[in-house]
Amino acid sequence: MSEEAAARVSSWRSPSNALWVVVASGTLTVMAGAILGPVVNQVGESLGVSQSLAGLVITTHGLFIVLAGPVAGGLIDRFGPRRPYVLGLALYGIAGGAGLVVESFPTLLVSRAVLGVAVTFVYTSITVLIYNLYEGAAKDRAMGLRGSANSLGAAVWPLVGGVLGTLSWHSPFGVYLLALPLGAVAVLTVPEPAVAPREDDESGVRALARVTRSTPLLGLVYGLFFAANLLLYAIVVYYPRVLETFGVASSLGISLYLSALGIAGGASAYVYDRLTRRFDHRRLTLGALGAWTVGLAVATVVTTATAALVPVVLFGLGQGVVFPTVLLWVEELVPPGRQGQFSSYVAMVGYLGQFLAPVVFGPVADAVGVRAVFAVAAVGVAGGLVGVGARVVADT
């Protein structure tokens, strides 16, 4: 490349040009599993496996997100976020798009495992890029837009998967290939930010133990994100059974309620930077927990299709606030040079929450009934609401 061409490419790399590429990449991390929900049954039938095994097509990547998280975080801290981000997009496109041609279930699961590693790199790199490319209100804006893209992606991608699934079960996998041109655009537009050097030479495990001991609030912030994802998947898994009790039983009808959750989350995340001008992290968390408590309580008594929108909308509004709040809060609490490591744990606890939702709430649903799931969840969230409220009062 000539010096003139290199200078031109360098001029394209700026935080303003990078913003929309980073935001678009964020929705890919949601798409990883969401777009395949409508075709899981077709995958099982076509490849000759049970429906339980076919479900691994959606969950396998989540396991590898958890396993690969510390590795991705360490590499990002060592080499900066830009190269792992571009590598993650390339792996995402190749591993995800492999489903277009794969005809073997074990091979498909291997591709999903590689996809999980790719998602980890993209997810954590995006977080660290936003930490270091933007400051102040611009950082709040970027993180809010990322959260909005995630929420809207959760609403849109299952519908896209359903439409493409009418062609064949392979067709939705073609959408993963979008990561490849997006990666090319990222090479041209995303600069390598200046990342603070690490102030210690500890291993990741020792650093985690030291920081969580000295900053116990960090554990509570991770707990908030774990709870957000635990409750989200409690709604995804169990709310359709509530809807069935008053006649909403079609997959399309149920998907509209879940889409309403995503749209509400996208709306609150979109105005996140405006909310941060008036409220700090604790007060934003208080508002989200209040919306969740009311929404989950309503879910225990709702009896009409119209009223059933209230729980998902309230939960979505809170979810849209919690996502950027947690990520920005983590940045404030962790030491310089460890942003990749500690932000990777956000993805890990989030996917653990999603995975454990049926484990935690399944016994409740089986023993007492599905509405009891939301009663138990409401009581738990109300406890958190009281605790955060007491701290907010103490700080005033």
C-alpha positions as CSV (number, residue, x, y, z in Angstrom):
1,M,0.0,0.0,0.0
2,S,1.4,3.4,-1.0
3,E,1.9,6.1,1.7
4,E,-1.0,8.1,0.2
5,A,-3.4,5.2,0.3
6,A,-2.2,4.4,3.9
7,A,-2.9,8.0,4.9
8,R,-6.3,7.8,3.3
9,V,-7.2,4.6,5.2
10,S,-5.9,6.1,8.4
11,S,-8.1,9.1,8.0
12,W,-11.2,6.8,7.8
13,R,-10.3,5.4,11.2
14,S,-12.0,7.5,13.8
15,P,-14.4,7.1,16.7
16,S,-17.3,8.7,14.8
17,N,-16.8,6.4,11.8
18,A,-16.4,3.4,14.0
19,L,-19.5,3.9,16.1
20,W,-22.1,2.4,13.7
21,V,-19.8,-0.5,12.8
22,V,-19.4,-1.3,16.5
23,V,-23.1,-0.9,17.2
24,A,-24.0,-3.2,14.2
25,S,-21.5,-5.8,15.5
26,G,-23.2,-5.7,18.8
27,T,-26.5,-7.1,17.5
28,L,-24.6,-10.1,16.0
29,T,-23.9,-11.3,19.5
30,V,-27.6,-11.5,20.1
31,M,-28.3,-13.1,16.7
32,A,-25.9,-16.0,17.4
33,G,-28.7,-18.1,18.9
34,A,-31.9,-16.1,18.4
35,I,-32.1,-16.5,14.7
36,L,-32.1,-20.3,14.9
37,G,-34.9,-20.8,17.3
38,P,-37.6,-21.2,14.6
39,V,-35.7,-24.0,12.8
40,V,-34.5,-26.1,15.7
41,N,-37.1,-28.7,15.0
42,Q,-36.2,-28.8,11.3
43,V,-32.6,-29.4,12.2
44,G,-33.4,-32.3,14.4
45,E,-35.7,-33.9,11.7
46,S,-33.2,-33.4,8.9
47,L,-30.1,-34.6,10.7
48,G,-31.8,-37.5,12.5
49,V,-31.4,-36.4,16.1
50,S,-33.8,-36.0,18.9
51,Q,-35.3,-32.5,19.6
52,S,-33.3,-32.4,22.9
53,L,-30.1,-32.9,21.0
54,A,-31.2,-30.4,18.3
55,G,-31.5,-27.8,21.0
56,L,-27.7,-27.9,21.4
57,V,-27.5,-25.9,18.2
58,I,-28.8,-23.0,20.2
59,T,-27.0,-23.6,23.5
60,T,-23.5,-24.9,22.5
61,H,-22.2,-21.5,21.6
62,G,-23.2,-20.2,25.0
63,L,-21.1,-22.8,26.8
64,F,-18.0,-21.8,24.8
65,I,-18.7,-18.1,25.4
66,V,-18.3,-18.9,29.1
67,L,-15.2,-21.1,28.6
68,A,-13.4,-18.7,26.2
69,G,-14.2,-15.5,28.1
70,P,-11.0,-15.3,30.3
71,V,-8.8,-16.1,27.3
72,A,-10.4,-13.4,25.1
73,G,-10.2,-10.9,27.9
74,G,-6.5,-11.6,28.5
75,L,-5.7,-11.3,24.8
76,I,-7.6,-8.0,24.5
77,D,-5.7,-6.6,27.4
78,R,-2.4,-7.7,25.9
79,F,-2.9,-6.8,22.3
80,G,-5.6,-4.1,22.4
81,P,-9.2,-4.7,21.3
82,R,-9.1,-3.9,17.5
83,R,-7.3,-7.1,16.2
84,P,-9.3,-9.5,18.4
85,Y,-12.5,-7.7,17.3
86,V,-11.7,-8.1,13.6
87,L,-10.6,-11.7,14.1
88,G,-13.8,-12.4,16.0
89,L,-15.9,-11.1,13.1
90,A,-14.1,-13.3,10.6
91,L,-14.5,-16.4,12.8
92,Y,-18.2,-15.5,13.4
93,G,-18.9,-15.3,9.7
94,I,-17.1,-18.5,8.8
95,A,-18.3,-20.6,11.7
96,G,-21.8,-19.3,11.6
97,G,-22.1,-19.5,7.8
98,A,-20.9,-23.1,7.9
99,G,-24.4,-24.2,8.6
100,L,-25.3,-23.4,5.0
101,V,-23.5,-26.5,3.8
102,V,-23.0,-28.8,6.9
103,E,-25.0,-32.0,6.8
104,S,-23.5,-33.7,9.8
105,F,-24.8,-32.9,13.4
106,P,-21.4,-33.4,15.1
107,T,-19.8,-31.1,12.5
108,L,-22.5,-28.5,13.1
109,L,-21.9,-28.6,16.8
110,V,-18.2,-28.0,16.2
111,S,-19.0,-25.0,14.1
112,R,-21.3,-23.7,16.9
113,A,-18.5,-24.1,19.4
114,V,-16.2,-22.0,17.2
115,L,-19.0,-19.5,16.9
116,G,-19.1,-19.2,20.7
117,V,-15.4,-18.3,20.8
118,A,-16.0,-15.7,18.1
119,V,-18.9,-14.2,20.0
120,T,-16.7,-13.9,23.0
121,F,-14.0,-12.0,21.1
122,V,-16.6,-9.7,19.4
123,Y,-18.6,-9.0,22.6
124,T,-15.6,-8.2,24.8
125,S,-13.7,-6.3,22.1
126,I,-16.7,-4.0,21.5
127,T,-17.0,-3.3,25.2
128,V,-13.3,-2.3,25.5
129,L,-13.4,-0.3,22.2
130,I,-16.3,1.8,23.6
131,Y,-14.4,2.2,26.9
132,N,-11.4,3.7,25.1
133,L,-12.7,5.4,22.0
134,Y,-15.3,7.6,23.7
135,E,-15.4,9.8,26.8
136,G,-18.2,11.2,29.0
137,A,-21.5,11.7,27.3
138,A,-20.2,10.2,24.1
139,K,-19.4,7.0,25.9
140,D,-22.9,6.8,27.5
141,R,-24.4,7.4,24.1
142,A,-22.3,4.7,22.4
143,M,-23.1,2.1,25.2
144,G,-26.8,3.0,25.0
145,L,-26.9,2.6,21.3
146,R,-25.1,-0.8,21.7
147,G,-27.8,-1.9,24.2
148,S,-30.5,-0.6,21.9
149,A,-29.1,-2.6,19.0
150,N,-29.0,-5.7,21.2
151,S,-32.6,-5.4,22.3
152,L,-33.9,-4.7,18.9
153,G,-31.9,-7.6,17.5
154,A,-33.5,-9.9,20.0
155,A,-36.9,-8.7,18.6
156,V,-36.0,-8.9,14.9
157,W,-33.7,-11.8,14.4
158,P,-36.1,-14.6,15.4
159,L,-38.6,-13.2,12.9
160,V,-35.9,-13.2,10.2
161,G,-35.0,-16.8,11.1
162,G,-38.6,-17.8,10.9
163,V,-39.0,-16.3,7.4
164,L,-35.8,-17.8,6.1
165,G,-36.6,-21.1,7.7
166,T,-39.6,-21.5,5.3
167,L,-37.0,-22.0,2.6
168,S,-34.9,-24.6,4.4
169,W,-33.3,-25.1,7.8
170,H,-29.9,-24.1,6.2
171,S,-31.1,-20.7,5.1
172,P,-30.9,-18.7,8.4
173,F,-27.2,-19.6,8.7
174,G,-26.5,-17.4,5.7
175,V,-27.2,-14.3,7.8
176,Y,-24.0,-15.0,9.8
177,L,-22.0,-14.2,6.7
178,L,-22.9,-10.5,7.3
179,A,-20.0,-10.5,9.7
180,L,-17.5,-10.8,6.9
181,P,-18.2,-7.5,5.1
182,L,-18.8,-5.9,8.5
183,G,-15.3,-7.0,9.4
184,A,-13.9,-5.5,6.3
185,V,-15.6,-2.2,7.1
186,A,-14.2,-2.5,10.6
187,V,-10.6,-2.8,9.3
188,L,-11.1,0.5,7.4
189,T,-13.0,2.5,10.1
190,V,-12.1,1.3,13.6
191,P,-8.9,2.8,15.1
192,E,-6.7,1.0,17.7
193,P,-7.4,3.0,20.9
194,A,-4.8,3.8,23.4
195,V,-5.3,1.3,26.2
196,A,-4.0,1.8,29.7
197,P,-1.0,-0.4,30.6
198,R,-1.4,-3.1,33.2
199,E,-0.2,-2.0,36.6
200,D,0.5,-5.5,37.9
201,D,1.9,-8.8,36.7
202,E,-0.6,-11.0,38.5
203,S,-2.4,-13.9,36.9
204,G,-6.0,-13.4,35.9
205,V,-7.3,-15.5,38.8
206,R,-5.2,-13.6,41.4
207,A,-6.3,-10.3,40.0
208,L,-9.9,-11.3,40.1
209,A,-9.6,-12.4,43.8
210,R,-7.8,-9.2,44.7
211,V,-10.2,-6.8,43.0
212,T,-13.3,-8.5,44.2
213,R,-12.0,-8.4,47.8
214,S,-11.1,-4.7,47.6
215,T,-14.2,-3.8,45.6
216,P,-17.1,-5.9,46.8
217,L,-19.5,-3.7,44.7
218,L,-18.1,-5.3,41.6
219,G,-19.6,-8.7,42.6
220,L,-23.0,-7.1,43.1
221,V,-22.8,-5.5,39.6
222,Y,-22.0,-8.9,38.1
223,G,-24.9,-10.3,40.1
224,L,-27.2,-7.7,38.6
225,F,-26.3,-8.8,35.1
226,F,-26.7,-12.4,36.1
227,A,-30.2,-11.7,37.5
228,A,-31.1,-9.7,34.4
229,N,-30.4,-12.7,32.1
230,L,-31.8,-15.2,34.5
231,L,-35.1,-13.3,34.5
232,L,-35.0,-12.7,30.8
233,Y,-34.9,-16.4,30.0
234,A,-37.5,-17.1,32.7
235,I,-39.8,-15.0,30.6
236,V,-38.7,-16.6,27.3
237,V,-39.2,-20.1,28.7
238,Y,-42.3,-19.7,31.0
239,Y,-44.3,-16.7,29.8
240,P,-45.6,-18.5,26.7
241,R,-47.2,-21.0,29.1
242,V,-49.0,-18.1,30.8
243,L,-50.1,-16.7,27.4
244,E,-51.5,-20.1,26.5
245,T,-53.9,-19.9,29.5
246,F,-56.0,-17.2,27.7
247,G,-55.7,-18.3,24.1
248,V,-52.4,-16.9,22.8
249,A,-50.8,-20.2,21.7
250,S,-49.4,-19.7,18.1
251,S,-45.7,-19.2,17.6
252,L,-46.4,-16.0,15.8
253,G,-48.5,-14.6,18.7
254,I,-45.9,-15.5,21.3
255,S,-43.1,-14.0,19.2
256,L,-44.9,-10.7,19.1
257,Y,-44.9,-10.5,22.9
258,L,-41.2,-11.3,23.1
259,S,-40.6,-8.8,20.3
260,A,-42.4,-6.2,22.4
261,L,-39.9,-6.9,25.2
262,G,-37.0,-6.2,22.8
263,I,-38.5,-3.1,21.4
264,A,-39.1,-1.7,24.9
265,G,-35.5,-2.4,25.8
266,G,-34.3,-0.8,22.6
267,A,-36.3,2.3,23.4
268,S,-34.9,2.8,26.9
269,A,-31.3,2.0,25.9
270,Y,-31.6,4.5,23.0
271,V,-32.2,7.4,25.5
272,Y,-29.7,6.0,28.0
273,D,-27.3,9.0,27.6
274,R,-30.1,11.4,28.5
275,L,-31.0,9.3,31.6
276,T,-27.4,9.4,32.8
277,R,-27.5,13.2,32.8
278,R,-30.0,13.0,35.7
279,F,-29.4,9.7,37.4
280,D,-26.3,7.8,38.6
281,H,-25.8,4.1,38.3
282,R,-27.6,3.2,41.6
283,R,-30.7,5.3,40.7
284,L,-30.9,3.8,37.3
285,T,-30.6,0.3,38.8
286,L,-33.3,1.3,41.3
287,G,-35.6,2.3,38.4
288,A,-35.0,-0.9,36.5
289,L,-35.6,-3.1,39.6
290,G,-38.9,-1.2,40.2
291,A,-40.1,-1.8,36.7
292,W,-39.1,-5.5,37.0
293,T,-40.9,-5.9,40.3
294,V,-44.1,-4.4,39.0
295,G,-43.9,-6.3,35.7
296,L,-43.3,-9.7,37.3
297,A,-46.0,-9.2,39.8
298,V,-48.5,-8.3,37.0
299,A,-47.4,-11.5,35.2
300,T,-48.8,-13.6,38.2
301,V,-52.3,-12.3,37.8
302,V,-52.7,-11.2,34.1
303,T,-55.7,-12.7,32.3
304,T,-56.1,-10.9,29.0
305,A,-54.0,-10.6,25.9
306,T,-53.8,-6.8,26.1
307,A,-52.8,-6.7,29.8
308,A,-50.2,-9.4,29.1
309,L,-48.1,-6.8,27.2
310,V,-47.5,-4.9,30.5
311,P,-45.0,-7.4,32.1
312,V,-42.9,-7.8,28.9
313,V,-42.8,-4.0,28.2
314,L,-41.8,-3.2,31.8
315,F,-39.2,-5.8,31.9
316,G,-37.8,-4.7,28.6
317,L,-37.6,-1.1,29.7
318,G,-35.6,-2.1,32.7
319,Q,-33.4,-4.5,30.7
320,G,-32.5,-1.6,28.3
321,V,-31.2,0.4,31.2
322,V,-29.4,-2.4,33.0
323,F,-27.2,-3.5,30.1
324,P,-25.3,-0.3,29.5
325,T,-25.3,0.5,33.3
326,V,-23.5,-2.7,34.1
327,L,-20.8,-2.4,31.4
328,L,-20.1,1.2,32.4
329,W,-20.1,0.5,36.1
330,V,-17.6,-2.4,35.6
331,E,-15.2,0.0,33.8
332,E,-15.3,2.4,36.8
333,L,-14.5,-0.4,39.3
334,V,-11.7,-2.3,37.6
335,P,-8.0,-1.4,37.5
336,P,-6.3,0.0,34.3
337,G,-5.1,-2.7,31.9
338,R,-7.7,-5.2,33.1
339,Q,-10.7,-4.0,31.1
340,G,-10.7,-6.9,28.8
341,Q,-10.5,-9.5,31.6
342,F,-13.2,-8.0,33.7
343,S,-15.6,-7.1,30.9
344,S,-15.3,-10.6,29.6
345,Y,-16.9,-11.8,32.9
346,V,-20.0,-9.8,32.1
347,A,-20.7,-12.0,29.1
348,M,-19.9,-15.1,31.2
349,V,-22.3,-14.3,34.0
350,G,-24.9,-13.3,31.5
351,Y,-24.9,-16.6,29.6
352,L,-24.7,-18.5,32.9
353,G,-27.9,-16.7,33.9
354,Q,-29.6,-17.7,30.6
355,F,-28.5,-21.3,31.0
356,L,-29.6,-21.6,34.6
357,A,-33.0,-20.1,34.2
358,P,-34.8,-23.5,33.7
359,V,-32.7,-25.1,36.5
360,V,-33.7,-22.4,39.0
361,F,-37.3,-21.9,38.0
362,G,-38.2,-25.4,36.6
363,P,-38.8,-26.9,40.0
364,V,-41.1,-24.0,41.0
365,A,-43.1,-24.4,37.8
366,D,-43.4,-28.1,38.2
367,A,-44.3,-28.0,41.9
368,V,-46.6,-24.9,42.1
369,G,-47.4,-23.8,38.6
370,V,-46.0,-21.5,36.0
371,R,-47.4,-18.3,37.5
372,A,-45.5,-19.1,40.7
373,V,-42.3,-18.6,38.7
374,F,-43.1,-14.9,38.3
375,A,-44.2,-14.6,41.9
376,V,-40.9,-16.0,43.2
377,A,-39.0,-13.8,40.7
378,A,-41.0,-10.7,41.8
379,V,-40.2,-11.4,45.5
380,G,-36.5,-11.8,44.7
381,V,-36.3,-8.6,42.7
382,A,-38.3,-6.7,45.3
383,G,-35.6,-7.7,47.8
384,G,-32.9,-6.2,45.5
385,L,-35.1,-3.1,45.1
386,V,-35.2,-2.6,48.9
387,G,-31.5,-3.1,49.2
388,V,-30.6,-0.7,46.4
389,G,-33.2,1.8,47.7
390,A,-31.7,1.7,51.2
391,R,-28.2,2.5,49.7
392,V,-29.6,5.3,47.6
393,V,-31.2,6.8,50.7
394,A,-28.0,6.4,52.7
395,D,-26.0,8.2,50.0
396,T,-28.4,11.3,50.0
